[in-house]
Amino acid sequence: MQVSTILQRLPIREIINMCVTNTLASIKMKEGYKFIRRPDGTEREVDWEEINQLKKDILWIYDENFGDIINAFVPHYSFKSNYWEYLTLEGDKWFSEKEKAFYHSGSLIILLCCCSEYVDIAGGGQNVFEKDNLPVIKDYVEDYQPKNKIEKLIKEKVLLGLNISLSMTPENLIDNEFVHKRTPEYYQGLNELGNKVIKNYYEEKIKN
């Protein structure tokens, strides 16, 4: 039976309800659209479950590492996402700039903490990054456009941490006494930088 024939047999109120329902469903699909950009320029949609997990990860890192990012703890078995990809996170007009800034800054802080883990041979863990991913991560961070001075400084620290990580040899990674010559430079002012982002987040939450 043709659709037009079916519609002719339905009460007008039911037809209107069907149209309204379909319209609302269409609007719902469009509102709140978020995506990340791949290196080839294509987009990948980020659904609510994924963005919610990212928020949980950011807040866990904030709570765990505030005040001591030099000795950051990032359990690799829990933090498995490609956090560098979220530096490209964008969305439709319902995705506010404030919300977007939270995810961008939070992803930077996660990467910063991962760098602290990686460069600390004796006390950290190198499982936070796959060695083969380091060049890709570096590309994402280099392409990220900081929104303020603090983000610019954090971006520079992350890039320094990634460069240190890239230069480490397999022999370095199993030598508990190895300290890269640029590690002191990486550590300088590190806690203060990370604390500013984390502290600013909670101060804004209290104000609101």
NUROTI-428658 format. One record per residue: residue number from 1; chain; x negated, y, z of N, C-alpha, C in turn. Coordinates in steps of 0.2 Angstrom, whole numbers, plus 5000, padded with zeros to 4 digits. Layout:
BEGIN
+-----+-------+-------+--------+------+--------+---------+------+-------+--------+------+
|   n | chain | neast | nnorth |  nup | caeast | canorth | caup | ceast | cnorth |  cup |
+-----+-------+-------+--------+------+--------+---------+------+-------+--------+------+
| NUM |     A |     X |      Y |    Z |      X |       Y |    Z |     X |      Y |    Z |
...
+-----+-------+-------+--------+------+--------+---------+------+-------+--------+------+
END
This chain:
BEGIN
+-----+-------+-------+--------+------+--------+---------+------+-------+--------+------+
|   n | chain | neast | nnorth |  nup | caeast | canorth | caup | ceast | cnorth |  cup |
+-----+-------+-------+--------+------+--------+---------+------+-------+--------+------+
|   1 |     A |  4996 |   4994 | 5000 |   5000 |    5000 | 5000 |  4996 |   5006 | 5000 |
|   2 |     A |  4997 |   5011 | 4996 |   4993 |    5017 | 4995 |  4994 |   5022 | 5002 |
|   3 |     A |  4989 |   5026 | 5003 |   4989 |    5030 | 5009 |  4995 |   5035 | 5009 |
|   4 |     A |  4996 |   5038 | 5003 |   5001 |    5042 | 5002 |  5008 |   5040 | 5004 |
|   5 |     A |  5009 |   5033 | 5002 |   5015 |    5030 | 5003 |  5016 |   5029 | 5011 |
|   6 |     A |  5011 |   5027 | 5014 |   5011 |    5026 | 5021 |  5012 |   5033 | 5025 |
|   7 |     A |  5009 |   5038 | 5023 |   5010 |    5045 | 5026 |  5018 |   5047 | 5025 |
|   8 |     A |  5021 |   5045 | 5019 |   5028 |    5047 | 5018 |  5032 |   5044 | 5023 |
|   9 |     A |  5031 |   5038 | 5025 |   5035 |    5034 | 5030 |  5034 |   5036 | 5037 |
|  10 |     A |  5028 |   5040 | 5039 |   5027 |    5042 | 5045 |  5031 |   5049 | 5047 |
|  11 |     A |  5033 |   5049 | 5054 |   5036 |    5056 | 5056 |  5031 |   5061 | 5055 |
|  12 |     A |  5033 |   5067 | 5054 |   5029 |    5073 | 5053 |  5025 |   5074 | 5059 |
|  13 |     A |  5027 |   5074 | 5065 |   5024 |    5075 | 5071 |  5018 |   5070 | 5071 |
|  14 |     A |  5019 |   5064 | 5069 |   5013 |    5059 | 5070 |  5008 |   5061 | 5065 |
|  15 |     A |  5010 |   5063 | 5059 |   5005 |    5065 | 5054 |  5001 |   5071 | 5056 |
|  16 |     A |  5004 |   5076 | 5060 |   5000 |    5082 | 5062 |  4996 |   5080 | 5068 |
|  17 |     A |  4998 |   5075 | 5072 |   4993 |    5073 | 5077 |  4987 |   5069 | 5074 |
|  18 |     A |  4988 |   5065 | 5069 |   4983 |    5062 | 5066 |  4978 |   5067 | 5063 |
|  19 |     A |  4980 |   5072 | 5060 |   4976 |    5077 | 5057 |  4972 |   5081 | 5063 |
|  20 |     A |  4975 |   5083 | 5068 |   4972 |    5086 | 5074 |  4967 |   5082 | 5077 |
|  21 |     A |  4968 |   5075 | 5078 |   4963 |    5071 | 5081 |  4957 |   5070 | 5076 |
|  22 |     A |  4958 |   5069 | 5070 |   4953 |    5069 | 5065 |  4948 |   5075 | 5065 |
|  23 |     A |  4952 |   5081 | 5065 |   4948 |    5087 | 5065 |  4944 |   5088 | 5071 |
|  24 |     A |  4947 |   5086 | 5077 |   4943 |    5087 | 5083 |  4937 |   5082 | 5084 |
|  25 |     A |  4938 |   5076 | 5081 |   4933 |    5071 | 5081 |  4927 |   5074 | 5076 |
|  26 |     A |  4929 |   5077 | 5071 |   4924 |    5080 | 5066 |  4920 |   5085 | 5070 |
|  27 |     A |  4923 |   5090 | 5073 |   4920 |    5095 | 5077 |  4916 |   5093 | 5082 |
|  28 |     A |  4918 |   5087 | 5086 |   4914 |    5085 | 5091 |  4908 |   5082 | 5089 |
|  29 |     A |  4908 |   5079 | 5083 |   4902 |    5076 | 5080 |  4897 |   5081 | 5078 |
|  30 |     A |  4899 |   5087 | 5076 |   4895 |    5093 | 5074 |  4892 |   5096 | 5080 |
|  31 |     A |  4896 |   5098 | 5085 |   4894 |    5101 | 5091 |  4888 |   5098 | 5095 |
|  32 |     A |  4883 |   5101 | 5097 |   4878 |    5098 | 5101 |  4873 |   5094 | 5098 |
|  33 |     A |  4873 |   5095 | 5091 |   4868 |    5091 | 5087 |  4861 |   5093 | 5089 |
|  34 |     A |  4857 |   5089 | 5090 |   4850 |    5090 | 5092 |  4845 |   5085 | 5088 |
|  35 |     A |  4839 |   5087 | 5086 |   4835 |    5083 | 5082 |  4828 |   5085 | 5083 |
|  36 |     A |  4823 |   5080 | 5081 |   4816 |    5082 | 5081 |  4814 |   5081 | 5073 |
|  37 |     A |  4809 |   5085 | 5072 |   4806 |    5085 | 5065 |  4800 |   5080 | 5065 |
|  38 |     A |  4800 |   5076 | 5060 |   4795 |    5071 | 5058 |  4789 |   5075 | 5054 |
|  39 |     A |  4783 |   5072 | 5054 |   4778 |    5076 | 5050 |  4779 |   5076 | 5043 |
|  40 |     A |  4784 |   5072 | 5040 |   4785 |    5072 | 5033 |  4791 |   5077 | 5032 |
|  41 |     A |  4793 |   5081 | 5037 |   4799 |    5086 | 5036 |  4806 |   5083 | 5037 |
|  42 |     A |  4807 |   5077 | 5038 |   4813 |    5074 | 5039 |  4815 |   5075 | 5046 |
|  43 |     A |  4822 |   5074 | 5048 |   4824 |    5075 | 5054 |  4827 |   5068 | 5057 |
|  44 |     A |  4826 |   5068 | 5064 |   4829 |    5062 | 5067 |  4833 |   5064 | 5073 |
|  45 |     A |  4840 |   5062 | 5073 |   4844 |    5065 | 5078 |  4842 |   5062 | 5085 |
|  46 |     A |  4843 |   5066 | 5090 |   4842 |    5065 | 5097 |  4849 |   5065 | 5100 |
|  47 |     A |  4851 |   5059 | 5102 |   4858 |    5058 | 5105 |  4858 |   5060 | 5113 |
|  48 |     A |  4863 |   5060 | 5116 |   4864 |    5062 | 5123 |  4860 |   5058 | 5128 |
|  49 |     A |  4860 |   5051 | 5126 |   4856 |    5047 | 5131 |  4849 |   5048 | 5131 |
|  50 |     A |  4846 |   5050 | 5125 |   4839 |    5051 | 5124 |  4837 |   5057 | 5127 |
|  51 |     A |  4841 |   5063 | 5126 |   4840 |    5069 | 5129 |  4840 |   5069 | 5137 |
|  52 |     A |  4845 |   5065 | 5139 |   4846 |    5064 | 5146 |  4840 |   5061 | 5149 |
|  53 |     A |  4837 |   5056 | 5146 |   4831 |    5052 | 5148 |  4825 |   5057 | 5148 |
|  54 |     A |  4825 |   5061 | 5143 |   4819 |    5066 | 5143 |  4820 |   5071 | 5149 |
|  55 |     A |  4826 |   5073 | 5151 |   4826 |    5077 | 5156 |  4824 |   5074 | 5163 |
|  56 |     A |  4826 |   5068 | 5164 |   4824 |    5064 | 5170 |  4817 |   5063 | 5170 |
|  57 |     A |  4814 |   5062 | 5164 |   4806 |    5061 | 5164 |  4803 |   5068 | 5166 |
|  58 |     A |  4805 |   5073 | 5163 |   4802 |    5080 | 5165 |  4803 |   5081 | 5172 |
|  59 |     A |  4809 |   5080 | 5175 |   4810 |    5082 | 5182 |  4806 |   5077 | 5187 |
|  60 |     A |  4805 |   5071 | 5185 |   4801 |    5067 | 5189 |  4794 |   5069 | 5189 |
|  61 |     A |  4791 |   5071 | 5183 |   4784 |    5073 | 5183 |  4784 |   5080 | 5187 |
|  62 |     A |  4788 |   5084 | 5187 |   4788 |    5090 | 5190 |  4788 |   5089 | 5198 |
|  63 |     A |  4792 |   5084 | 5200 |   4792 |    5083 | 5207 |  4786 |   5079 | 5210 |
|  64 |     A |  4784 |   5074 | 5206 |   4778 |    5070 | 5208 |  4771 |   5074 | 5208 |
|  65 |     A |  4771 |   5078 | 5203 |   4764 |    5081 | 5202 |  4763 |   5089 | 5203 |
|  66 |     A |  4768 |   5092 | 5206 |   4768 |    5099 | 5208 |  4762 |   5100 | 5213 |
|  67 |     A |  4758 |   5104 | 5211 |   4752 |    5106 | 5216 |  4746 |   5102 | 5215 |
|  68 |     A |  4746 |   5096 | 5211 |   4740 |    5092 | 5210 |  4740 |   5089 | 5203 |
|  69 |     A |  4741 |   5093 | 5198 |   4741 |    5091 | 5191 |  4734 |   5088 | 5189 |
|  70 |     A |  4729 |   5090 | 5192 |   4722 |    5088 | 5191 |  4722 |   5080 | 5192 |
|  71 |     A |  4725 |   5078 | 5197 |   4726 |    5071 | 5199 |  4733 |   5068 | 5197 |
|  72 |     A |  4735 |   5070 | 5192 |   4742 |    5068 | 5190 |  4743 |   5061 | 5190 |
|  73 |     A |  4749 |   5059 | 5191 |   4751 |    5052 | 5191 |  4757 |   5051 | 5186 |
|  74 |     A |  4756 |   5047 | 5181 |   4761 |    5046 | 5175 |  4761 |   5038 | 5174 |
|  75 |     A |  4766 |   5035 | 5177 |   4766 |    5028 | 5176 |  4768 |   5026 | 5169 |
|  76 |     A |  4763 |   5023 | 5166 |   4764 |    5022 | 5159 |  4769 |   5017 | 5157 |
|  77 |     A |  4771 |   5012 | 5162 |   4776 |    5007 | 5161 |  4783 |   5011 | 5161 |
|  78 |     A |  4784 |   5017 | 5164 |   4790 |    5020 | 5164 |  4790 |   5026 | 5158 |
|  79 |     A |  4785 |   5029 | 5157 |   4784 |    5034 | 5152 |  4782 |   5032 | 5145 |
|  80 |     A |  4787 |   5030 | 5141 |   4785 |    5026 | 5135 |  4787 |   5030 | 5129 |
|  81 |     A |  4790 |   5036 | 5130 |   4793 |    5040 | 5124 |  4787 |   5044 | 5121 |
|  82 |     A |  4788 |   5046 | 5115 |   4783 |    5050 | 5111 |  4784 |   5057 | 5113 |
|  83 |     A |  4782 |   5059 | 5119 |   4784 |    5066 | 5121 |  4782 |   5071 | 5117 |
|  84 |     A |  4776 |   5070 | 5113 |   4774 |    5075 | 5108 |  4779 |   5077 | 5103 |
|  85 |     A |  4783 |   5072 | 5101 |   4788 |    5073 | 5096 |  4793 |   5079 | 5098 |
|  86 |     A |  4795 |   5079 | 5105 |   4800 |    5083 | 5107 |  4797 |   5091 | 5107 |
|  87 |     A |  4791 |   5092 | 5106 |   4789 |    5099 | 5104 |  4792 |   5102 | 5098 |
|  88 |     A |  4795 |   5098 | 5094 |   4799 |    5100 | 5088 |  4806 |   5100 | 5089 |
|  89 |     A |  4808 |   5099 | 5095 |   4816 |    5098 | 5097 |  4819 |   5104 | 5095 |
|  90 |     A |  4825 |   5104 | 5091 |   4829 |    5109 | 5089 |  4836 |   5107 | 5089 |
|  91 |     A |  4841 |   5111 | 5088 |   4848 |    5110 | 5088 |  4852 |   5115 | 5085 |
|  92 |     A |  4859 |   5114 | 5085 |   4863 |    5118 | 5083 |  4864 |   5124 | 5087 |
|  93 |     A |  4869 |   5129 | 5086 |   4870 |    5135 | 5090 |  4872 |   5133 | 5097 |
|  94 |     A |  4875 |   5127 | 5098 |   4877 |    5126 | 5105 |  4871 |   5124 | 5110 |
|  95 |     A |  4865 |   5123 | 5106 |   4859 |    5121 | 5110 |  4855 |   5128 | 5112 |
|  96 |     A |  4856 |   5130 | 5118 |   4854 |    5137 | 5120 |  4846 |   5137 | 5120 |
|  97 |     A |  4844 |   5143 | 5119 |   4836 |    5144 | 5119 |  4833 |   5142 | 5126 |
|  98 |     A |  4837 |   5144 | 5131 |   4835 |    5142 | 5138 |  4834 |   5135 | 5139 |
|  99 |     A |  4839 |   5131 | 5136 |   4839 |    5124 | 5137 |  4833 |   5121 | 5133 |
| 100 |     A |  4832 |   5124 | 5127 |   4827 |    5121 | 5122 |  4820 |   5123 | 5125 |
| 101 |     A |  4819 |   5129 | 5128 |   4813 |    5130 | 5132 |  4811 |   5126 | 5137 |
| 102 |     A |  4816 |   5123 | 5141 |   4815 |    5118 | 5146 |  4812 |   5112 | 5143 |
| 103 |     A |  4815 |   5109 | 5138 |   4812 |    5103 | 5135 |  4805 |   5104 | 5132 |
| 104 |     A |  4804 |   5110 | 5129 |   4798 |    5111 | 5126 |  4792 |   5112 | 5131 |
| 105 |     A |  4794 |   5116 | 5136 |   4789 |    5117 | 5142 |  4788 |   5110 | 5146 |
| 106 |     A |  4793 |   5107 | 5147 |   4793 |    5100 | 5151 |  4789 |   5095 | 5147 |
| 107 |     A |  4790 |   5095 | 5140 |   4786 |    5090 | 5136 |  4778 |   5092 | 5136 |
| 108 |     A |  4777 |   5098 | 5136 |   4770 |    5101 | 5137 |  4767 |   5098 | 5143 |
| 109 |     A |  4771 |   5099 | 5149 |   4768 |    5097 | 5155 |  4767 |   5090 | 5156 |
| 110 |     A |  4772 |   5086 | 5153 |   4770 |    5079 | 5153 |  4764 |   5077 | 5149 |
| 111 |     A |  4763 |   5080 | 5143 |   4757 |    5079 | 5140 |  4751 |   5081 | 5144 |
| 112 |     A |  4751 |   5087 | 5147 |   4746 |    5089 | 5151 |  4744 |   5084 | 5157 |
| 113 |     A |  4749 |   5081 | 5160 |   4748 |    5076 | 5165 |  4745 |   5070 | 5162 |
| 114 |     A |  4747 |   5068 | 5156 |   4744 |    5062 | 5153 |  4737 |   5063 | 5151 |
| 115 |     A |  4735 |   5069 | 5149 |   4728 |    5071 | 5148 |  4724 |   5070 | 5154 |
| 116 |     A |  4727 |   5072 | 5160 |   4723 |    5072 | 5166 |  4722 |   5064 | 5168 |
| 117 |     A |  4727 |   5060 | 5167 |   4726 |    5053 | 5168 |  4721 |   5050 | 5164 |
| 118 |     A |  4721 |   5052 | 5157 |   4716 |    5049 | 5152 |  4709 |   5051 | 5154 |
| 119 |     A |  4708 |   5057 | 5155 |   4701 |    5059 | 5156 |  4698 |   5057 | 5162 |
| 120 |     A |  4702 |   5055 | 5167 |   4699 |    5053 | 5174 |  4698 |   5045 | 5173 |
| 121 |     A |  4692 |   5044 | 5171 |   4690 |    5037 | 5170 |  4691 |   5033 | 5177 |
| 122 |     A |  4688 |   5036 | 5182 |   4688 |    5032 | 5189 |  4694 |   5031 | 5192 |
| 123 |     A |  4699 |   5036 | 5192 |   4705 |    5036 | 5196 |  4711 |   5036 | 5192 |
| 124 |     A |  4710 |   5038 | 5185 |   4716 |    5038 | 5181 |  4718 |   5032 | 5177 |
| 125 |     A |  4722 |   5033 | 5172 |   4724 |    5027 | 5168 |  4724 |   5029 | 5160 |
| 126 |     A |  4721 |   5025 | 5156 |   4721 |    5027 | 5149 |  4726 |   5024 | 5145 |
| 127 |     A |  4731 |   5020 | 5149 |   4737 |    5017 | 5145 |  4742 |   5023 | 5144 |
| 128 |     A |  4741 |   5029 | 5146 |   4746 |    5034 | 5145 |  4746 |   5036 | 5137 |
| 129 |     A |  4741 |   5035 | 5134 |   4740 |    5036 | 5127 |  4737 |   5030 | 5123 |
| 130 |     A |  4740 |   5028 | 5117 |   4737 |    5024 | 5113 |  4732 |   5027 | 5109 |
| 131 |     A |  4726 |   5024 | 5109 |   4720 |    5028 | 5106 |  4722 |   5030 | 5099 |
| 132 |     A |  4725 |   5026 | 5095 |   4727 |    5027 | 5088 |  4732 |   5033 | 5087 |
| 133 |     A |  4736 |   5034 | 5093 |   4740 |    5040 | 5092 |  4737 |   5047 | 5094 |
| 134 |     A |  4731 |   5047 | 5096 |   4728 |    5053 | 5099 |  4728 |   5058 | 5093 |
| 135 |     A |  4726 |   5057 | 5087 |   4726 |    5062 | 5081 |  4733 |   5064 | 5080 |
| 136 |     A |  4738 |   5060 | 5080 |   4745 |    5062 | 5079 |  4747 |   5067 | 5084 |
| 137 |     A |  4746 |   5065 | 5090 |   4748 |    5069 | 5096 |  4745 |   5076 | 5095 |
| 138 |     A |  4738 |   5076 | 5093 |   4735 |    5083 | 5093 |  4738 |   5087 | 5087 |
| 139 |     A |  4740 |   5084 | 5082 |   4743 |    5087 | 5076 |  4749 |   5091 | 5079 |
| 140 |     A |  4754 |   5087 | 5082 |   4760 |    5090 | 5085 |  4758 |   5096 | 5090 |
| 141 |     A |  4754 |   5095 | 5094 |   4752 |    5100 | 5099 |  4749 |   5107 | 5095 |
| 142 |     A |  4745 |   5105 | 5090 |   4742 |    5111 | 5086 |  4748 |   5115 | 5083 |
| 143 |     A |  4753 |   5111 | 5080 |   4758 |    5114 | 5076 |  4763 |   5118 | 5081 |
| 144 |     A |  4763 |   5117 | 5087 |   4768 |    5120 | 5092 |  4767 |   5127 | 5093 |
| 145 |     A |  4772 |   5131 | 5092 |   4771 |    5138 | 5093 |  4773 |   5140 | 5100 |
| 146 |     A |  4769 |   5142 | 5105 |   4770 |    5144 | 5112 |  4775 |   5150 | 5112 |
| 147 |     A |  4779 |   5150 | 5117 |   4784 |    5155 | 5118 |  4782 |   5161 | 5122 |
| 148 |     A |  4776 |   5160 | 5126 |   4774 |    5165 | 5131 |  4766 |   5163 | 5132 |
| 149 |     A |  4763 |   5167 | 5136 |   4756 |    5167 | 5138 |  4755 |   5160 | 5141 |
| 150 |     A |  4759 |   5158 | 5146 |   4758 |    5152 | 5150 |  4758 |   5146 | 5145 |
| 151 |     A |  4763 |   5146 | 5141 |   4763 |    5140 | 5136 |  4757 |   5140 | 5132 |
| 152 |     A |  4755 |   5146 | 5130 |   4749 |    5146 | 5126 |  4743 |   5143 | 5129 |
| 153 |     A |  4742 |   5145 | 5136 |   4736 |    5142 | 5140 |  4737 |   5135 | 5141 |
| 154 |     A |  4743 |   5133 | 5142 |   4744 |    5125 | 5143 |  4743 |   5122 | 5137 |
| 155 |     A |  4745 |   5124 | 5131 |   4743 |    5121 | 5124 |  4736 |   5120 | 5124 |
| 156 |     A |  4732 |   5126 | 5125 |   4725 |    5125 | 5125 |  4722 |   5120 | 5129 |
| 157 |     A |  4725 |   5119 | 5135 |   4722 |    5114 | 5140 |  4724 |   5107 | 5137 |
| 158 |     A |  4730 |   5106 | 5134 |   4732 |    5100 | 5132 |  4727 |   5098 | 5126 |
| 159 |     A |  4726 |   5103 | 5122 |   4721 |    5101 | 5116 |  4714 |   5100 | 5118 |
| 160 |     A |  4712 |   5103 | 5123 |   4705 |    5102 | 5126 |  4705 |   5094 | 5129 |
| 161 |     A |  4711 |   5093 | 5133 |   4711 |    5086 | 5135 |  4711 |   5081 | 5130 |
| 162 |     A |  4715 |   5082 | 5124 |   4715 |    5077 | 5119 |  4708 |   5077 | 5115 |
| 163 |     A |  4705 |   5082 | 5115 |   4698 |    5082 | 5111 |  4693 |   5078 | 5116 |
| 164 |     A |  4694 |   5079 | 5122 |   4690 |    5075 | 5127 |  4691 |   5067 | 5126 |
| 165 |     A |  4698 |   5066 | 5126 |   4700 |    5059 | 5125 |  4698 |   5056 | 5118 |
| 166 |     A |  4698 |   5060 | 5113 |   4696 |    5057 | 5107 |  4689 |   5056 | 5106 |
| 167 |     A |  4685 |   5060 | 5110 |   4678 |    5059 | 5109 |  4675 |   5053 | 5114 |
| 168 |     A |  4679 |   5050 | 5118 |   4677 |    5045 | 5122 |  4676 |   5039 | 5118 |
| 169 |     A |  4671 |   5035 | 5120 |   4669 |    5029 | 5116 |  4672 |   5023 | 5121 |
| 170 |     A |  4673 |   5017 | 5118 |   4675 |    5011 | 5122 |  4670 |   5010 | 5128 |
| 171 |     A |  4664 |   5012 | 5127 |   4659 |    5011 | 5133 |  4661 |   5016 | 5138 |
| 172 |     A |  4663 |   5022 | 5136 |   4664 |    5027 | 5141 |  4670 |   5025 | 5145 |
| 173 |     A |  4675 |   5022 | 5142 |   4682 |    5020 | 5145 |  4681 |   5015 | 5150 |
| 174 |     A |  4676 |   5011 | 5150 |   4675 |    5006 | 5155 |  4669 |   5007 | 5160 |
| 175 |     A |  4667 |   5013 | 5160 |   4661 |    5016 | 5164 |  4665 |   5020 | 5169 |
| 176 |     A |  4666 |   5018 | 5175 |   4669 |    5021 | 5181 |  4665 |   5028 | 5183 |
| 177 |     A |  4659 |   5028 | 5181 |   4655 |    5034 | 5183 |  4655 |   5039 | 5178 |
| 178 |     A |  4658 |   5038 | 5172 |   4657 |    5042 | 5166 |  4662 |   5048 | 5168 |
| 179 |     A |  4659 |   5054 | 5167 |   4662 |    5061 | 5167 |  4660 |   5065 | 5161 |
| 180 |     A |  4665 |   5066 | 5157 |   4664 |    5070 | 5150 |  4661 |   5077 | 5152 |
| 181 |     A |  4657 |   5080 | 5148 |   4654 |    5086 | 5150 |  4659 |   5092 | 5150 |
| 182 |     A |  4664 |   5091 | 5146 |   4669 |    5096 | 5146 |  4675 |   5095 | 5151 |
| 183 |     A |  4675 |   5090 | 5155 |   4680 |    5089 | 5160 |  4680 |   5094 | 5165 |
| 184 |     A |  4675 |   5097 | 5168 |   4675 |    5103 | 5173 |  4679 |   5109 | 5170 |
| 185 |     A |  4678 |   5110 | 5163 |   4681 |    5115 | 5160 |  4689 |   5114 | 5159 |
| 186 |     A |  4691 |   5107 | 5158 |   4698 |    5106 | 5158 |  4701 |   5107 | 5165 |
| 187 |     A |  4698 |   5105 | 5170 |   4700 |    5105 | 5177 |  4701 |   5113 | 5179 |
| 188 |     A |  4697 |   5117 | 5176 |   4697 |    5124 | 5179 |  4704 |   5127 | 5178 |
| 189 |     A |  4707 |   5129 | 5183 |   4713 |    5133 | 5183 |  4719 |   5128 | 5181 |
| 190 |     A |  4718 |   5122 | 5181 |   4724 |    5117 | 5179 |  4730 |   5117 | 5183 |
| 191 |     A |  4729 |   5116 | 5190 |   4734 |    5116 | 5194 |  4738 |   5123 | 5194 |
| 192 |     A |  4735 |   5128 | 5194 |   4738 |    5135 | 5194 |  4743 |   5135 | 5188 |
| 193 |     A |  4740 |   5133 | 5182 |   4744 |    5134 | 5176 |  4751 |   5129 | 5176 |
| 194 |     A |  4750 |   5123 | 5178 |   4755 |    5118 | 5178 |  4760 |   5121 | 5184 |
| 195 |     A |  4758 |   5123 | 5189 |   4762 |    5125 | 5195 |  4767 |   5131 | 5193 |
| 196 |     A |  4764 |   5135 | 5188 |   4768 |    5141 | 5186 |  4775 |   5139 | 5183 |
| 197 |     A |  4774 |   5134 | 5178 |   4780 |    5132 | 5174 |  4785 |   5128 | 5179 |
| 198 |     A |  4782 |   5124 | 5183 |   4786 |    5120 | 5188 |  4790 |   5125 | 5193 |
| 199 |     A |  4786 |   5129 | 5196 |   4789 |    5134 | 5201 |  4794 |   5138 | 5197 |
| 200 |     A |  4793 |   5141 | 5191 |   4797 |    5145 | 5188 |  4804 |   5142 | 5187 |
| 201 |     A |  4803 |   5135 | 5185 |   4810 |    5131 | 5184 |  4814 |   5131 | 5190 |
| 202 |     A |  4811 |   5129 | 5196 |   4815 |    5129 | 5202 |  4817 |   5135 | 5204 |
| 203 |     A |  4814 |   5140 | 5203 |   4816 |    5147 | 5206 |  4822 |   5149 | 5202 |
| 204 |     A |  4822 |   5148 | 5195 |   4827 |    5150 | 5191 |  4834 |   5146 | 5193 |
| 205 |     A |  4833 |   5139 | 5194 |   4838 |    5135 | 5197 |  4841 |   5138 | 5203 |
| 206 |     A |  4837 |   5140 | 5208 |   4840 |    5143 | 5214 |  4844 |   5149 | 5213 |
| 207 |     A |  4841 |   5154 | 5208 |   4845 |    5160 | 5207 |  4852 |   5159 | 5204 |
| 208 |     A |  4852 |   5153 | 5200 |   4858 |    5152 | 5196 |  4863 |   5148 | 5201 |
+-----+-------+-------+--------+------+--------+---------+------+-------+--------+------+
END
